[in-house]
Amino acid sequence: MIVILAKNYVKSNEVDKFIEYAEELVKETRKEKGCISYDLCQDLNYKNIFVFVEKYENKEAIEIHNKSEHFTTIVPKLKDLKEKESEVSKYETMYEIY
């Protein structure tokens, strides 16, 4: 399993709009083949910091996600609402327990 953490710093006056667009992205991404989970988390102390926590079966599932209509439509809208580029980290799970 591959885990992606994408940290986003949103302009303070654009938080509500970011959440609105992100909600649609989360909803549609969860339907994708190979997506295990896809969540958006908001920092407890800094309400303009969000992290997408993404889990995929494999690299092919990530490619499907990155080429999806909802990704290619919504992500550019999110980019306009951010203070700076997202910090994206990718990990491979060491132990899978279900």
Steps between C-alpha positions, in 0.01 A plus 500: 500500500617853423417790729515863391493795738433831325525801731329817382534855631183684405453876492303589814222667305462197268457220757126453442541480123792256538284273718216517247721394208687242707176338611412426137852369433481266801153375404599416142844359582355251748313340206819430303626149442810444713424777749502350849424826681512873437450752780547868564623607845507853640772610742366546853697819563529657154165486323655584164723190491357181351644158425362254248570146626482269199538122489523304176548135410788574262665754267248428225217615727685828558538547125127443453430756771736761355339468156139499623261772390429613856871525582590695187203733551508561876873506580568814290218674690656398832840624387363853457387501865837406652772719650775277359560167330380184674752287688451148368658188651457141378544190713476127462332309781732273692236282668147452378262386770130475422 
